[in-house]
């Protein structure tokens, strides 16, 4: 089952209005019909064009003579 991020429009399970929760698609649709939730907006890309969450790439060295990053092959 797919999960949907939702913003609460009414208190639910001890969580306050405006909290972000994840629901199964069926539960989300049922709560949406009752006016309890709305879909959360998709994640915004960072200023450098990448999504939040980081990357697996090593940081580039500040100078060219620095040792190669540990995760690069020889």
PyMOL Python script that loads the backbone (N, CA, C, O; Angstrom):
from pymol import cmd

cmd.read_pdbstr("""\
ATOM      1  N   UNK A   1       0.827  -1.181   0.000  1.00  0.00           N
ATOM      2  CA  UNK A   1       0.000   0.000   0.000  1.00  0.00           C
ATOM      3  C   UNK A   1       0.876   1.249   0.000  1.00  0.00           C
ATOM      4  O   UNK A   1       1.909   1.293   0.668  1.00  0.00           O
ATOM      5  N   UNK A   2       0.467   2.233  -0.731  1.00  0.00           N
ATOM      6  CA  UNK A   2       1.243   3.465  -0.789  1.00  0.00           C
ATOM      7  C   UNK A   2       0.868   4.375   0.382  1.00  0.00           C
ATOM      8  O   UNK A   2      -0.273   4.399   0.841  1.00  0.00           O
ATOM      9  N   UNK A   3       1.842   5.098   0.831  1.00  0.00           N
ATOM     10  CA  UNK A   3       1.648   6.045   1.928  1.00  0.00           C
ATOM     11  C   UNK A   3       1.476   7.445   1.352  1.00  0.00           C
ATOM     12  O   UNK A   3       2.072   7.794   0.333  1.00  0.00           O
ATOM     13  N   UNK A   4       0.646   8.240   2.027  1.00  0.00           N
ATOM     14  CA  UNK A   4       0.384   9.615   1.610  1.00  0.00           C
ATOM     15  C   UNK A   4       0.676  10.521   2.791  1.00  0.00           C
ATOM     16  O   UNK A   4       0.208  10.271   3.902  1.00  0.00           O
ATOM     17  N   UNK A   5       1.456  11.583   2.554  1.00  0.00           N
ATOM     18  CA  UNK A   5       1.691  12.576   3.604  1.00  0.00           C
ATOM     19  C   UNK A   5       0.502  13.511   3.646  1.00  0.00           C
ATOM     20  O   UNK A   5       0.030  13.988   2.615  1.00  0.00           O
ATOM     21  N   UNK A   6       0.018  13.769   4.867  1.00  0.00           N
ATOM     22  CA  UNK A   6      -1.159  14.613   5.032  1.00  0.00           C
ATOM     23  C   UNK A   6      -0.946  15.608   6.159  1.00  0.00           C
ATOM     24  O   UNK A   6      -0.201  15.346   7.102  1.00  0.00           O
ATOM     25  N   UNK A   7      -1.603  16.745   6.053  1.00  0.00           N
ATOM     26  CA  UNK A   7      -1.590  17.768   7.096  1.00  0.00           C
ATOM     27  C   UNK A   7      -2.944  17.707   7.787  1.00  0.00           C
ATOM     28  O   UNK A   7      -3.987  17.715   7.133  1.00  0.00           O
ATOM     29  N   UNK A   8      -2.919  17.647   9.118  1.00  0.00           N
ATOM     30  CA  UNK A   8      -4.156  17.540   9.882  1.00  0.00           C
ATOM     31  C   UNK A   8      -4.900  18.868   9.907  1.00  0.00           C
ATOM     32  O   UNK A   8      -4.314  19.919  10.165  1.00  0.00           O
ATOM     33  N   UNK A   9      -6.188  18.803   9.638  1.00  0.00           N
ATOM     34  CA  UNK A   9      -7.055  19.973   9.728  1.00  0.00           C
ATOM     35  C   UNK A   9      -7.873  19.931  11.018  1.00  0.00           C
ATOM     36  O   UNK A   9      -8.499  20.919  11.401  1.00  0.00           O
ATOM     37  N   UNK A  10      -7.860  18.781  11.677  1.00  0.00           N
ATOM     38  CA  UNK A  10      -8.516  18.578  12.970  1.00  0.00           C
ATOM     39  C   UNK A  10      -7.566  17.757  13.838  1.00  0.00           C
ATOM     40  O   UNK A  10      -6.758  16.996  13.305  1.00  0.00           O
ATOM     41  N   UNK A  11      -7.645  17.895  15.174  1.00  0.00           N
ATOM     42  CA  UNK A  11      -6.789  17.070  16.039  1.00  0.00           C
ATOM     43  C   UNK A  11      -7.095  15.584  15.812  1.00  0.00           C
ATOM     44  O   UNK A  11      -8.253  15.203  15.643  1.00  0.00           O
ATOM     45  N   UNK A  12      -6.053  14.753  15.809  1.00  0.00           N
ATOM     46  CA  UNK A  12      -6.219  13.331  15.567  1.00  0.00           C
ATOM     47  C   UNK A  12      -5.160  12.556  16.335  1.00  0.00           C
ATOM     48  O   UNK A  12      -3.968  12.832  16.206  1.00  0.00           O
ATOM     49  N   UNK A  13      -5.591  11.586  17.132  1.00  0.00           N
ATOM     50  CA  UNK A  13      -4.691  10.716  17.904  1.00  0.00           C
ATOM     51  C   UNK A  13      -3.703  11.516  18.757  1.00  0.00           C
ATOM     52  O   UNK A  13      -2.540  11.129  18.875  1.00  0.00           O
ATOM     53  N   UNK A  14      -4.144  12.604  19.341  1.00  0.00           N
ATOM     54  CA  UNK A  14      -3.278  13.408  20.201  1.00  0.00           C
ATOM     55  C   UNK A  14      -2.356  14.365  19.452  1.00  0.00           C
ATOM     56  O   UNK A  14      -1.594  15.096  20.084  1.00  0.00           O
ATOM     57  N   UNK A  15      -2.407  14.377  18.128  1.00  0.00           N
ATOM     58  CA  UNK A  15      -1.594  15.303  17.339  1.00  0.00           C
ATOM     59  C   UNK A  15      -2.386  16.576  17.083  1.00  0.00           C
ATOM     60  O   UNK A  15      -3.608  16.545  16.932  1.00  0.00           O
ATOM     61  N   UNK A  16      -1.676  17.688  17.037  1.00  0.00           N
ATOM     62  CA  UNK A  16      -2.318  18.988  16.871  1.00  0.00           C
ATOM     63  C   UNK A  16      -2.640  19.300  15.424  1.00  0.00           C
ATOM     64  O   UNK A  16      -2.126  18.656  14.510  1.00  0.00           O
ATOM     65  N   UNK A  17      -3.487  20.281  15.222  1.00  0.00           N
ATOM     66  CA  UNK A  17      -3.818  20.767  13.883  1.00  0.00           C
ATOM     67  C   UNK A  17      -2.529  21.284  13.239  1.00  0.00           C
ATOM     68  O   UNK A  17      -1.743  21.979  13.882  1.00  0.00           O
ATOM     69  N   UNK A  18      -2.321  20.942  11.981  1.00  0.00           N
ATOM     70  CA  UNK A  18      -1.129  21.374  11.258  1.00  0.00           C
ATOM     71  C   UNK A  18      -0.007  20.360  11.283  1.00  0.00           C
ATOM     72  O   UNK A  18       0.989  20.529  10.580  1.00  0.00           O
ATOM     73  N   UNK A  19      -0.146  19.295  12.087  1.00  0.00           N
ATOM     74  CA  UNK A  19       0.880  18.253  12.131  1.00  0.00           C
ATOM     75  C   UNK A  19       0.882  17.483  10.814  1.00  0.00           C
ATOM     76  O   UNK A  19      -0.150  17.356  10.155  1.00  0.00           O
ATOM     77  N   UNK A  20       2.051  16.972  10.440  1.00  0.00           N
ATOM     78  CA  UNK A  20       2.173  16.168   9.230  1.00  0.00           C
ATOM     79  C   UNK A  20       2.230  14.704   9.637  1.00  0.00           C
ATOM     80  O   UNK A  20       3.024  14.320  10.496  1.00  0.00           O
ATOM     81  N   UNK A  21       1.382  13.888   9.015  1.00  0.00           N
ATOM     82  CA  UNK A  21       1.340  12.458   9.298  1.00  0.00           C
ATOM     83  C   UNK A  21       1.277  11.702   7.981  1.00  0.00           C
ATOM     84  O   UNK A  21       0.961  12.274   6.937  1.00  0.00           O
ATOM     85  N   UNK A  22       1.584  10.396   8.042  1.00  0.00           N
ATOM     86  CA  UNK A  22       1.471   9.541   6.868  1.00  0.00           C
ATOM     87  C   UNK A  22       0.341   8.549   7.076  1.00  0.00           C
ATOM     88  O   UNK A  22       0.192   7.974   8.154  1.00  0.00           O
ATOM     89  N   UNK A  23      -0.456   8.356   6.027  1.00  0.00           N
ATOM     90  CA  UNK A  23      -1.574   7.433   6.065  1.00  0.00           C
ATOM     91  C   UNK A  23      -1.544   6.550   4.829  1.00  0.00           C
ATOM     92  O   UNK A  23      -0.974   6.925   3.805  1.00  0.00           O
ATOM     93  N   UNK A  24      -2.161   5.370   4.927  1.00  0.00           N
ATOM     94  CA  UNK A  24      -2.392   4.554   3.736  1.00  0.00           C
ATOM     95  C   UNK A  24      -3.354   5.324   2.837  1.00  0.00           C
ATOM     96  O   UNK A  24      -4.125   6.157   3.315  1.00  0.00           O
ATOM     97  N   UNK A  25      -3.311   5.048   1.555  1.00  0.00           N
ATOM     98  CA  UNK A  25      -4.137   5.775   0.587  1.00  0.00           C
ATOM     99  C   UNK A  25      -5.625   5.708   0.964  1.00  0.00           C
ATOM    100  O   UNK A  25      -6.315   6.725   0.908  1.00  0.00           O
ATOM    101  N   UNK A  26      -6.130   4.518   1.349  1.00  0.00           N
ATOM    102  CA  UNK A  26      -7.550   4.377   1.695  1.00  0.00           C
ATOM    103  C   UNK A  26      -7.917   5.212   2.921  1.00  0.00           C
ATOM    104  O   UNK A  26      -8.948   5.884   2.930  1.00  0.00           O
ATOM    105  N   UNK A  27      -7.071   5.171   3.958  1.00  0.00           N
ATOM    106  CA  UNK A  27      -7.334   5.950   5.168  1.00  0.00           C
ATOM    107  C   UNK A  27      -7.307   7.445   4.860  1.00  0.00           C
ATOM    108  O   UNK A  27      -8.137   8.204   5.360  1.00  0.00           O
ATOM    109  N   UNK A  28      -6.350   7.860   4.033  1.00  0.00           N
ATOM    110  CA  UNK A  28      -6.242   9.272   3.658  1.00  0.00           C
ATOM    111  C   UNK A  28      -7.520   9.735   2.952  1.00  0.00           C
ATOM    112  O   UNK A  28      -8.059  10.793   3.278  1.00  0.00           O
ATOM    113  N   UNK A  29      -8.003   8.953   1.996  1.00  0.00           N
ATOM    114  CA  UNK A  29      -9.208   9.332   1.263  1.00  0.00           C
ATOM    115  C   UNK A  29     -10.416   9.428   2.198  1.00  0.00           C
ATOM    116  O   UNK A  29     -11.227  10.346   2.074  1.00  0.00           O
ATOM    117  N   UNK A  30     -10.534   8.481   3.133  1.00  0.00           N
ATOM    118  CA  UNK A  30     -11.657   8.495   4.078  1.00  0.00           C
ATOM    119  C   UNK A  30     -11.593   9.738   4.961  1.00  0.00           C
ATOM    120  O   UNK A  30     -12.610  10.397   5.176  1.00  0.00           O
ATOM    121  N   UNK A  31     -10.396  10.064   5.479  1.00  0.00           N
ATOM    122  CA  UNK A  31     -10.248  11.244   6.335  1.00  0.00           C
ATOM    123  C   UNK A  31     -10.438  12.538   5.541  1.00  0.00           C
ATOM    124  O   UNK A  31     -10.956  13.522   6.068  1.00  0.00           O
ATOM    125  N   UNK A  32     -10.018  12.533   4.275  1.00  0.00           N
ATOM    126  CA  UNK A  32     -10.175  13.721   3.426  1.00  0.00           C
ATOM    127  C   UNK A  32     -11.658  14.013   3.195  1.00  0.00           C
ATOM    128  O   UNK A  32     -12.072  15.172   3.215  1.00  0.00           O
ATOM    129  N   UNK A  33     -12.460  12.964   2.975  1.00  0.00           N
ATOM    130  CA  UNK A  33     -13.896  13.149   2.781  1.00  0.00           C
ATOM    131  C   UNK A  33     -14.557  13.752   4.008  1.00  0.00           C
ATOM    132  O   UNK A  33     -15.541  14.482   3.891  1.00  0.00           O
ATOM    133  N   UNK A  34     -14.026  13.453   5.175  1.00  0.00           N
ATOM    134  CA  UNK A  34     -14.581  13.976   6.427  1.00  0.00           C
ATOM    135  C   UNK A  34     -14.003  15.340   6.786  1.00  0.00           C
ATOM    136  O   UNK A  34     -14.391  15.923   7.799  1.00  0.00           O
ATOM    137  N   UNK A  35     -13.088  15.856   5.981  1.00  0.00           N
ATOM    138  CA  UNK A  35     -12.522  17.178   6.226  1.00  0.00           C
ATOM    139  C   UNK A  35     -11.500  17.205   7.341  1.00  0.00           C
ATOM    140  O   UNK A  35     -11.286  18.248   7.959  1.00  0.00           O
ATOM    141  N   UNK A  36     -10.862  16.073   7.609  1.00  0.00           N
ATOM    142  CA  UNK A  36      -9.898  16.004   8.708  1.00  0.00           C
ATOM    143  C   UNK A  36      -8.462  16.222   8.256  1.00  0.00           C
ATOM    144  O   UNK A  36      -7.612  16.590   9.066  1.00  0.00           O
ATOM    145  N   UNK A  37      -8.176  15.999   6.967  1.00  0.00           N
ATOM    146  CA  UNK A  37      -6.812  16.132   6.467  1.00  0.00           C
ATOM    147  C   UNK A  37      -6.819  16.747   5.074  1.00  0.00           C
ATOM    148  O   UNK A  37      -7.850  16.807   4.404  1.00  0.00           O
ATOM    149  N   UNK A  38      -5.636  17.203   4.657  1.00  0.00           N
ATOM    150  CA  UNK A  38      -5.418  17.609   3.269  1.00  0.00           C
ATOM    151  C   UNK A  38      -4.040  17.115   2.868  1.00  0.00           C
ATOM    152  O   UNK A  38      -3.196  16.875   3.731  1.00  0.00           O
ATOM    153  N   UNK A  39      -3.805  16.961   1.602  1.00  0.00           N
ATOM    154  CA  UNK A  39      -2.526  16.450   1.113  1.00  0.00           C
ATOM    155  C   UNK A  39      -1.418  17.458   1.398  1.00  0.00           C
ATOM    156  O   UNK A  39      -1.597  18.663   1.225  1.00  0.00           O
ATOM    157  N   UNK A  40      -0.279  16.948   1.836  1.00  0.00           N
ATOM    158  CA  UNK A  40       0.888  17.805   2.065  1.00  0.00           C
ATOM    159  C   UNK A  40       1.536  18.112   0.718  1.00  0.00           C
ATOM    160  O   UNK A  40       1.529  17.262  -0.173  1.00  0.00           O
ATOM    161  N   UNK A  41       2.093  19.307   0.553  1.00  0.00           N
ATOM    162  CA  UNK A  41       2.750  19.631  -0.715  1.00  0.00           C
ATOM    163  C   UNK A  41       3.995  18.775  -0.905  1.00  0.00           C
ATOM    164  O   UNK A  41       4.585  18.340   0.084  1.00  0.00           O
ATOM    165  N   UNK A  42       4.414  18.517  -2.144  1.00  0.00           N
ATOM    166  CA  UNK A  42       5.620  17.725  -2.379  1.00  0.00           C
ATOM    167  C   UNK A  42       6.853  18.454  -1.851  1.00  0.00           C
ATOM    168  O   UNK A  42       6.843  19.673  -1.680  1.00  0.00           O
ATOM    169  N   UNK A  43       7.907  17.693  -1.599  1.00  0.00           N
ATOM    170  CA  UNK A  43       9.146  18.275  -1.078  1.00  0.00           C
ATOM    171  C   UNK A  43       9.702  19.281  -2.079  1.00  0.00           C
ATOM    172  O   UNK A  43       9.733  19.021  -3.282  1.00  0.00           O
ATOM    173  N   UNK A  44      10.138  20.423  -1.577  1.00  0.00           N
ATOM    174  CA  UNK A  44      10.696  21.460  -2.440  1.00  0.00           C
ATOM    175  C   UNK A  44      12.177  21.169  -2.678  1.00  0.00           C
ATOM    176  O   UNK A  44      12.882  20.765  -1.753  1.00  0.00           O
ATOM    177  N   UNK A  45      12.657  21.371  -3.912  1.00  0.00           N
ATOM    178  CA  UNK A  45      14.080  21.183  -4.165  1.00  0.00           C
ATOM    179  C   UNK A  45      14.887  22.259  -3.457  1.00  0.00           C
ATOM    180  O   UNK A  45      14.420  23.380  -3.255  1.00  0.00           O
ATOM    181  N   UNK A  46      16.106  21.893  -3.083  1.00  0.00           N
ATOM    182  CA  UNK A  46      16.997  22.855  -2.444  1.00  0.00           C
ATOM    183  C   UNK A  46      17.464  23.886  -3.471  1.00  0.00           C
ATOM    184  O   UNK A  46      17.192  23.741  -4.663  1.00  0.00           O
ATOM    185  N   UNK A  47      18.152  24.909  -3.022  1.00  0.00           N
ATOM    186  CA  UNK A  47      18.607  25.985  -3.901  1.00  0.00           C
ATOM    187  C   UNK A  47      19.550  25.462  -4.989  1.00  0.00           C
ATOM    188  O   UNK A  47      19.602  26.027  -6.081  1.00  0.00           O
ATOM    189  N   UNK A  48      20.302  24.379  -4.698  1.00  0.00           N
ATOM    190  CA  UNK A  48      21.232  23.854  -5.688  1.00  0.00           C
ATOM    191  C   UNK A  48      20.561  22.886  -6.658  1.00  0.00           C
ATOM    192  O   UNK A  48      21.234  22.272  -7.486  1.00  0.00           O
ATOM    193  N   UNK A  49      19.216  22.742  -6.559  1.00  0.00           N
ATOM    194  CA  UNK A  49      18.484  21.906  -7.481  1.00  0.00           C
ATOM    195  C   UNK A  49      18.297  20.474  -7.021  1.00  0.00           C
ATOM    196  O   UNK A  49      17.627  19.695  -7.699  1.00  0.00           O
ATOM    197  N   UNK A  50      18.875  20.107  -5.881  1.00  0.00           N
ATOM    198  CA  UNK A  50      18.746  18.744  -5.371  1.00  0.00           C
ATOM    199  C   UNK A  50      17.648  18.703  -4.329  1.00  0.00           C
ATOM    200  O   UNK A  50      17.384  19.705  -3.664  1.00  0.00           O
ATOM    201  N   UNK A  51      17.007  17.560  -4.180  1.00  0.00           N
ATOM    202  CA  UNK A  51      15.981  17.398  -3.159  1.00  0.00           C
ATOM    203  C   UNK A  51      16.631  17.264  -1.795  1.00  0.00           C
ATOM    204  O   UNK A  51      17.802  16.905  -1.673  1.00  0.00           O
ATOM    205  N   UNK A  52      15.834  17.563  -0.762  1.00  0.00           N
ATOM    206  CA  UNK A  52      16.324  17.428   0.603  1.00  0.00           C
ATOM    207  C   UNK A  52      16.671  15.975   0.881  1.00  0.00           C
ATOM    208  O   UNK A  52      16.089  15.076   0.273  1.00  0.00           O
ATOM    209  N   UNK A  53      17.601  15.731   1.782  1.00  0.00           N
ATOM    210  CA  UNK A  53      17.973  14.371   2.125  1.00  0.00           C
ATOM    211  C   UNK A  53      19.439  14.093   1.847  1.00  0.00           C
ATOM    212  O   UNK A  53      19.959  13.048   2.241  1.00  0.00           O
ATOM    213  N   UNK A  54      20.102  15.006   1.182  1.00  0.00           N
ATOM    214  CA  UNK A  54      21.528  14.837   0.943  1.00  0.00           C
ATOM    215  C   UNK A  54      21.818  13.893  -0.210  1.00  0.00           C
ATOM    216  O   UNK A  54      20.904  13.394  -0.868  1.00  0.00           O
ATOM    217  N   UNK A  55      23.078  13.659  -0.442  1.00  0.00           N
ATOM    218  CA  UNK A  55      23.483  12.741  -1.492  1.00  0.00           C
ATOM    219  C   UNK A  55      24.542  11.810  -0.951  1.00  0.00           C
ATOM    220  O   UNK A  55      25.078  12.028   0.136  1.00  0.00           O
ATOM    221  N   UNK A  56      24.840  10.781  -1.702  1.00  0.00           N
ATOM    222  CA  UNK A  56      25.836   9.802  -1.273  1.00  0.00           C
ATOM    223  C   UNK A  56      27.229  10.184  -1.754  1.00  0.00           C
ATOM    224  O   UNK A  56      28.204   9.502  -1.437  1.00  0.00           O
ATOM    225  N   UNK A  57      27.328  11.256  -2.507  1.00  0.00           N
ATOM    226  CA  UNK A  57      28.625  11.664  -3.016  1.00  0.00           C
ATOM    227  C   UNK A  57      29.438  12.340  -1.917  1.00  0.00           C
ATOM    228  O   UNK A  57      28.901  13.058  -1.072  1.00  0.00           O
ATOM    229  N   UNK A  58      30.732  12.095  -1.950  1.00  0.00           N
ATOM    230  CA  UNK A  58      31.627  12.749  -1.001  1.00  0.00           C
ATOM    231  C   UNK A  58      31.781  14.210  -1.395  1.00  0.00           C
ATOM    232  O   UNK A  58      31.665  14.561  -2.569  1.00  0.00           O
ATOM    233  N   UNK A  59      32.043  15.057  -0.409  1.00  0.00           N
ATOM    234  CA  UNK A  59      32.264  16.472  -0.683  1.00  0.00           C
ATOM    235  C   UNK A  59      33.542  16.636  -1.504  1.00  0.00           C
ATOM    236  O   UNK A  59      34.519  15.917  -1.295  1.00  0.00           O
ATOM    237  N   UNK A  60      33.529  17.578  -2.427  1.00  0.00           N
ATOM    238  CA  UNK A  60      34.710  17.810  -3.250  1.00  0.00           C
ATOM    239  C   UNK A  60      35.798  18.469  -2.395  1.00  0.00           C
ATOM    240  O   UNK A  60      35.495  19.329  -1.568  1.00  0.00           O
ATOM    241  N   UNK A  61      37.054  18.075  -2.584  1.00  0.00           N
ATOM    242  CA  UNK A  61      38.123  18.693  -1.804  1.00  0.00           C
ATOM    243  C   UNK A  61      38.268  20.174  -2.163  1.00  0.00           C
ATOM    244  O   UNK A  61      37.988  20.587  -3.289  1.00  0.00           O
ATOM    245  N   UNK A  62      38.709  20.954  -1.189  1.00  0.00           N
ATOM    246  CA  UNK A  62      38.831  22.388  -1.433  1.00  0.00           C
ATOM    247  C   UNK A  62      40.034  22.724  -2.317  1.00  0.00           C
ATOM    248  O   UNK A  62      40.060  23.784  -2.942  1.00  0.00           O
ATOM    249  N   UNK A  63      41.024  21.837  -2.376  1.00  0.00           N
ATOM    250  CA  UNK A  63      42.132  22.082  -3.296  1.00  0.00           C
ATOM    251  C   UNK A  63      42.437  20.805  -4.068  1.00  0.00           C
ATOM    252  O   UNK A  63      42.065  19.717  -3.629  1.00  0.00           O
ATOM    253  N   UNK A  64      43.101  20.919  -5.202  1.00  0.00           N
ATOM    254  CA  UNK A  64      43.325  19.778  -6.079  1.00  0.00           C
ATOM    255  C   UNK A  64      44.364  18.805  -5.544  1.00  0.00           C
ATOM    256  O   UNK A  64      44.386  17.649  -5.966  1.00  0.00           O
ATOM    257  N   UNK A  65      45.215  19.232  -4.636  1.00  0.00           N
ATOM    258  CA  UNK A  65      46.262  18.358  -4.127  1.00  0.00           C
ATOM    259  C   UNK A  65      45.803  17.557  -2.904  1.00  0.00           C
ATOM    260  O   UNK A  65      46.575  16.764  -2.364  1.00  0.00           O
ATOM    261  N   UNK A  66      44.578  17.751  -2.469  1.00  0.00           N
ATOM    262  CA  UNK A  66      44.067  17.011  -1.313  1.00  0.00           C
ATOM    263  C   UNK A  66      43.865  15.548  -1.680  1.00  0.00           C
ATOM    264  O   UNK A  66      43.711  15.210  -2.853  1.00  0.00           O
ATOM    265  N   UNK A  67      43.867  14.687  -0.675  1.00  0.00           N
ATOM    266  CA  UNK A  67      43.681  13.248  -0.913  1.00  0.00           C
ATOM    267  C   UNK A  67      42.312  13.001  -1.520  1.00  0.00           C
ATOM    268  O   UNK A  67      41.375  13.764  -1.284  1.00  0.00           O
ATOM    269  N   UNK A  68      42.196  11.934  -2.304  1.00  0.00           N
ATOM    270  CA  UNK A  68      40.937  11.595  -2.952  1.00  0.00           C
ATOM    271  C   UNK A  68      39.896  11.203  -1.896  1.00  0.00           C
ATOM    272  O   UNK A  68      40.264  10.653  -0.858  1.00  0.00           O
ATOM    273  N   UNK A  69      38.612  11.472  -2.134  1.00  0.00           N
ATOM    274  CA  UNK A  69      37.571  11.064  -1.189  1.00  0.00           C
ATOM    275  C   UNK A  69      37.560   9.544  -1.017  1.00  0.00           C
ATOM    276  O   UNK A  69      37.891   8.807  -1.946  1.00  0.00           O
ATOM    277  N   UNK A  70      37.181   9.085   0.165  1.00  0.00           N
ATOM    278  CA  UNK A  70      37.231   7.668   0.510  1.00  0.00           C
ATOM    279  C   UNK A  70      36.254   6.819  -0.295  1.00  0.00           C
ATOM    280  O   UNK A  70      36.504   5.628  -0.486  1.00  0.00           O
ATOM    281  N   UNK A  71      35.157   7.387  -0.772  1.00  0.00           N
ATOM    282  CA  UNK A  71      34.169   6.564  -1.475  1.00  0.00           C
ATOM    283  C   UNK A  71      34.390   6.489  -2.979  1.00  0.00           C
ATOM    284  O   UNK A  71      33.562   5.923  -3.693  1.00  0.00           O
ATOM    285  N   UNK A  72      35.468   7.037  -3.464  1.00  0.00           N
ATOM    286  CA  UNK A  72      35.779   7.003  -4.905  1.00  0.00           C
ATOM    287  C   UNK A  72      36.651   5.801  -5.217  1.00  0.00           C
ATOM    288  O   UNK A  72      37.535   5.451  -4.436  1.00  0.00           O
ATOM    289  N   UNK A  73      36.406   5.170  -6.351  1.00  0.00           N
ATOM    290  CA  UNK A  73      37.236   4.048  -6.789  1.00  0.00           C
ATOM    291  C   UNK A  73      38.562   4.555  -7.321  1.00  0.00           C
ATOM    292  O   UNK A  73      38.707   5.729  -7.662  1.00  0.00           O
ATOM    293  N   UNK A  74      39.518   3.657  -7.386  1.00  0.00           N
ATOM    294  CA  UNK A  74      40.865   4.042  -7.847  1.00  0.00           C
ATOM    295  C   UNK A  74      40.942   4.141  -9.343  1.00  0.00           C
ATOM    296  O   UNK A  74      42.001   4.454  -9.887  1.00  0.00           O
TER     297      UNK A  74
END
""", "prot")
cmd.dss("prot")
cmd.show_as("cartoon", "prot")
cmd.util.cbc("prot")
cmd.orient("prot")
